[in-house]
């Protein structure tokens, strides 16, 4: 189950499409019963979260927060992905991408972090980016790294 919290009430975001797309992604990656929260926020909220949890006092496009339920609780909750609408919109404009495509890419990127993917070193980054490109290609979205 995918839950979209559009805390900024941006009616231009197609929440149904975003949820359905992410549901397909997690199903394709073998986690069809997983729960995921996507929260769309403003710059002030993402900066506050980034400062509190990552010790970076600046805005960012996406943050991922894995579920911290004890292993004894048998729930398939991946966690939360928090996306800053304004940062994503600015990046999309700067990179000449559609907002919707870039928003979906950031949601996928954050979801992959919750599924154990990372980009700390070059090998892991290549693996994660290759998977992102493959997922986006299935959705007819161009390679975001070109």
N, C-alpha and C positions, 0 to 999 in steps of 0.2 A: 504494500500500500504506500502510495506517495501522497504526502500532504504538502500543499503549497500554502505558505503564510505570506501574503502580500501585505506586509505591515505598512507600506507607503500608499496602498490603495491605487496602484498604477493600473488603470483599466486597459492600457495598451498591451499588457502582458497576457498572452494566451495561456492561462493556467492549465486548461484541459490538455492542450497540446504538450506543454512542458511535462505534466504528470504522466501522460500516456507514453511519451518518448522515453522518460526515465524508467518507467515500469518495464518497457521493452528492453532497455539496456541491462537492468539488473536481472531480468529473466534470462537474457542471452548469456550473461556471465555466471549463471548457475545459482542465483539467489532469488528465485521468483516470489518467495513468500516473505521477503524482507520488507521492513518498514523504513521509510526515509522521510525526513522533513526538509523541505527547501524553504528558506526564509529570505524574502526580498526586503532589503533594508536601505536606509539612506547613508550618507557618508559619515554622519556623526555616530551612528550605531556601529558601523563596521570598524571605524577608528577606535571606538571604545573597546570593542571586543578584541581587536588586534593588540591594543595596548595591554589589556588585562591578561589575555591568554598567550600571546606570542611576544609580549614585551617590545612591540614595535608601535610607536605612537604616530601612526600614519594610516591613511586609507589604503585599501587593497580591493581587489576584485572579488575574491572568494576565500572563505575560510571553511574548514571542515572540522567537525567535532564528533569523534567516534562515540558510540554509545558506551557508557561506563557501567552497564548492568553487570552484576556478578555472574559468573559462568553458570551458577546453579539455577538461575532464572532462565528458563527455556523460551526465550523470545528472540526472534530474528530482527532486531532493531539495528540498522546500520549506524544511524546517528543523524546529525544535522549538518546541512550545508547552508551557509549564509552567504548571500550574494548582494553586492552593492550595485543597485540599478544604475546610479549615476556614473560610477567608475566603468562599468561594462558599456554603457552608452558612449562614453568618451572614447574608450578603447576601440569600439566598433567604428566610430567615426574616423579616428586617426588611422585605423588599419583598413579602411574602406570595406568593411564587412557589414552585413545586415545586423541590426540589433538582435533580432530573434535568433539568428544563427550563433552569434557570439554568446548570448545568454545561455542557450542550450549547451554550447561547448563548455562554459564555465560550470554549469550544473553537472555535466558529465565528469569534468575534471575533478570537482569536489567529491563526487560520488566515488570515483576511482580511488581517491585518497582513503575513503572510508572502507574500501575493499582491500586495502593493503598496498596499493601502488604509491610510489613516491618518485621524486626527481632530485634527490639529494646528490647523487653522483651521476656521471654521464651514462653509465650502463643502465641504471634504473630510469633515468630520464628518457633515454631512447626507447626503452620497453613501454613506458607509460604513454609517450607521445605516439608511438606506432599504434598502440591500441586505440587511443583517442581518434587518430586519423581513420582507422578502420571502422570504428563505430560511426563517426560522422559521415564517412563515405556511404554507408548503408542508408543514411538519411538524406543523401544527395546534398551534403554540405562539403564545400571545398576544404582541402587541407589548410588548417589555420596556421600552420608553421611555415608556409611558403610566402 
